Amino acid sequence: MLPDFTKAKAKANRDLLRWVQRQIPSLTPLIQGVATVRQHEGRSSRRKRVDQTEGDIEYRAESFEFSLDRDEMKRFDLPALQRKLADLATRIGEAQAKRLLEVAGEAADSVGNVVHTGGTLTADHLLEVFRKVEMDFEPDTLMPKPGFTFVMHPDTAAAVIPKAKEWEKDPAFQKEYENILATKREEWRVREARRKLVE
């Protein structure tokens, strides 16, 4: 009887899964920088929002197939194996990004933090989006911190980006945007003061 090498196979399996997990953020830009927490038990959890309201998070089962046929196992072509594993990482990342957008949409709807455009985005709609989001600022410059991202379908982006560039040239739009930023800076100062008092 030939040895099975169960420990070696288990270690190889763990290493390959770790490699796949490390690839996911680079292959799925939307989830880059999103903090993750590994929960080992349970089918749900609770989240506490900034405004102290709470909500449930229901976990969904997802499954992804990865297989090698006998010829692939015999050859052990490492670049081909990496391509297949990268494809697995891409599929996992796409599922995570889709779920992230679903959860964000549900959360926004639940608190009324949604701007309905009726299918046509206007300058006023865009300003309303800025009014509804929470912004953080750099303490030294008081400029908005990077990380604010719009996520759009490519067709939507192709229609919206040229409009937004035109609106940015409009003095009335710029003035209202600066007013919104001033309000957001003050809200940020209040949050920071509260946070420092708690610490």
C-alpha positions as CSV (number, residue, x, y, z in Angstrom):
1,M,0.0,0.0,0.0
2,L,1.3,3.5,-0.9
3,P,1.4,6.2,1.7
4,D,-1.4,8.8,1.6
5,F,0.6,11.8,2.9
6,T,-2.5,13.2,4.6
7,K,-0.5,15.8,6.6
8,A,1.3,17.1,3.5
9,K,-2.0,17.3,1.5
10,A,-3.7,19.1,4.3
11,K,-0.9,21.7,4.5
12,A,-0.9,22.1,0.8
13,N,-4.6,22.6,0.8
14,R,-4.3,25.3,3.6
15,D,-1.5,27.1,1.8
16,L,-3.5,27.2,-1.5
17,L,-6.6,28.5,0.2
18,R,-4.5,31.2,1.9
19,W,-3.0,32.2,-1.4
20,V,-6.6,32.4,-2.9
21,Q,-7.7,34.6,0.0
22,R,-4.8,36.9,-0.5
23,Q,-5.6,37.3,-4.2
24,I,-9.3,38.3,-3.7
25,P,-8.8,42.0,-2.8
26,S,-6.4,42.6,-5.7
27,L,-8.7,41.0,-8.1
28,T,-11.8,42.7,-6.8
29,P,-11.1,46.4,-6.4
30,L,-14.4,47.2,-4.8
31,I,-13.5,45.3,-1.6
32,Q,-9.9,46.5,-1.3
33,G,-9.4,48.0,2.1
34,V,-12.7,46.7,3.5
35,A,-12.0,45.3,6.9
36,T,-13.0,41.7,7.5
37,V,-13.7,39.7,10.6
38,R,-13.7,35.9,10.7
39,Q,-16.6,34.5,12.6
40,H,-16.3,30.8,13.3
41,E,-19.8,30.1,14.8
42,G,-23.3,31.1,14.1
43,R,-25.5,31.9,11.2
44,S,-26.0,35.6,12.0
45,S,-24.7,38.5,14.0
46,R,-25.7,42.0,15.0
47,R,-24.1,45.2,13.9
48,K,-24.1,48.6,15.7
49,R,-24.2,51.6,13.5
50,V,-22.6,55.0,14.1
51,D,-26.0,56.4,15.2
52,Q,-26.2,53.6,17.8
53,T,-29.0,51.7,16.0
54,E,-28.6,48.0,15.6
55,G,-29.4,45.5,12.9
56,D,-29.1,41.8,12.1
57,I,-26.7,40.4,9.6
58,E,-27.8,37.1,8.1
59,Y,-25.1,35.0,6.6
60,R,-25.6,33.4,3.2
61,A,-24.0,30.1,2.2
62,E,-21.9,30.4,-1.0
63,S,-20.1,27.7,-2.8
64,F,-17.5,27.7,-5.5
65,E,-16.2,24.8,-7.5
66,F,-12.5,24.1,-8.1
67,S,-11.4,20.9,-9.7
68,L,-8.4,19.4,-11.4
69,D,-8.6,16.5,-13.7
70,R,-6.2,13.6,-13.6
71,D,-4.1,14.9,-16.5
72,E,-3.7,18.3,-14.7
73,M,-2.7,16.5,-11.5
74,K,-0.1,14.4,-13.3
75,R,1.5,17.4,-15.1
76,F,1.5,19.8,-12.1
77,D,1.8,22.9,-14.2
78,L,2.2,25.6,-11.6
79,P,1.2,28.6,-13.8
80,A,-1.9,26.8,-15.0
81,L,-2.8,25.9,-11.4
82,Q,-2.3,29.6,-10.4
83,R,-4.6,30.7,-13.2
84,K,-7.3,28.3,-12.1
85,L,-6.9,29.5,-8.5
86,A,-7.0,33.2,-9.6
87,D,-10.2,32.4,-11.4
88,L,-11.6,30.9,-8.1
89,A,-10.4,34.1,-6.2
90,T,-12.2,36.3,-8.8
91,R,-15.5,34.4,-8.5
92,I,-15.3,34.6,-4.7
93,G,-14.5,38.3,-4.9
94,E,-17.3,39.0,-7.2
95,A,-19.8,37.3,-4.9
96,Q,-18.4,39.3,-1.9
97,A,-18.7,42.6,-3.9
98,K,-22.3,41.7,-4.9
99,R,-23.2,41.0,-1.3
100,L,-21.5,44.1,-0.1
101,L,-23.6,46.2,-2.4
102,E,-26.8,44.4,-1.4
103,V,-26.1,45.0,2.3
104,A,-25.2,48.6,1.7
105,G,-28.3,49.1,-0.3
106,E,-30.5,47.5,2.4
107,A,-28.8,49.6,5.1
108,A,-29.3,52.9,3.1
109,D,-32.9,52.1,2.4
110,S,-33.6,51.2,6.0
111,V,-32.5,54.7,7.2
112,G,-33.7,56.7,4.3
113,N,-30.2,57.5,3.1
114,V,-31.1,57.1,-0.6
115,V,-31.3,59.6,-3.4
116,H,-33.9,58.7,-6.0
117,T,-33.1,60.1,-9.4
118,G,-36.0,58.8,-11.5
119,G,-33.4,57.5,-14.0
120,T,-31.7,60.9,-14.7
121,L,-29.0,62.2,-12.4
122,T,-29.0,66.0,-12.1
123,A,-26.6,68.4,-10.3
124,D,-29.0,68.7,-7.4
125,H,-29.1,64.9,-7.1
126,L,-25.3,64.8,-6.8
127,L,-25.3,67.5,-4.2
128,E,-28.0,65.6,-2.3
129,V,-25.7,62.5,-2.3
130,F,-22.9,64.6,-0.7
131,R,-25.4,65.9,1.9
132,K,-26.3,62.4,2.9
133,V,-22.9,60.8,3.3
134,E,-20.7,61.0,6.3
135,M,-17.3,62.5,5.6
136,D,-14.0,62.3,7.5
137,F,-11.3,65.0,7.1
138,E,-7.5,65.2,7.4
139,P,-6.8,67.0,10.8
140,D,-3.9,69.1,9.3
141,T,-5.5,70.2,6.1
142,L,-9.2,69.9,6.8
143,M,-9.6,68.3,3.4
144,P,-11.8,65.3,2.9
145,K,-9.9,62.0,3.5
146,P,-9.5,59.8,0.5
147,G,-11.6,56.7,0.2
148,F,-14.9,58.1,-0.9
149,T,-15.9,56.0,-3.9
150,F,-18.8,56.0,-6.4
151,V,-19.7,52.6,-7.7
152,M,-21.5,52.6,-11.0
153,H,-22.2,50.3,-13.9
154,P,-19.8,51.2,-16.7
155,D,-22.7,52.4,-18.9
156,T,-24.0,54.7,-16.1
157,A,-20.5,56.0,-15.5
158,A,-20.1,56.8,-19.2
159,A,-23.2,59.0,-19.0
160,V,-22.6,60.5,-15.6
161,I,-18.9,61.4,-15.5
162,P,-19.1,64.0,-18.4
163,K,-22.1,65.6,-16.8
164,A,-20.3,65.8,-13.4
165,K,-17.2,67.4,-15.0
166,E,-19.5,70.1,-16.5
167,W,-21.2,70.7,-13.1
168,E,-17.8,71.1,-11.4
169,K,-17.2,74.1,-13.7
170,D,-20.5,75.8,-12.6
171,P,-19.8,78.5,-9.9
172,A,-23.3,77.9,-8.3
173,F,-22.6,74.1,-8.0
174,Q,-19.1,74.8,-6.6
175,K,-20.5,77.2,-4.0
176,E,-23.1,74.8,-2.8
177,Y,-20.5,72.0,-2.7
178,E,-18.3,74.2,-0.5
179,N,-21.3,74.9,1.8
180,I,-21.9,71.2,2.1
181,L,-18.2,70.6,2.9
182,A,-18.3,73.3,5.6
183,T,-21.3,71.6,7.2
184,K,-19.5,68.2,6.9
185,R,-16.4,69.6,8.5
186,E,-18.4,70.8,11.5
187,E,-20.2,67.5,11.8
188,W,-16.7,65.8,11.7
189,R,-15.4,68.1,14.4
190,V,-18.3,67.3,16.7
191,R,-17.8,63.5,16.1
192,E,-14.1,63.9,16.9
193,A,-14.7,65.9,20.0
194,R,-17.2,63.2,21.3
195,R,-14.8,60.5,20.5
196,K,-12.0,62.2,22.4
197,L,-14.2,62.8,25.3
198,V,-15.1,59.1,25.4
199,E,-11.5,58.1,25.3
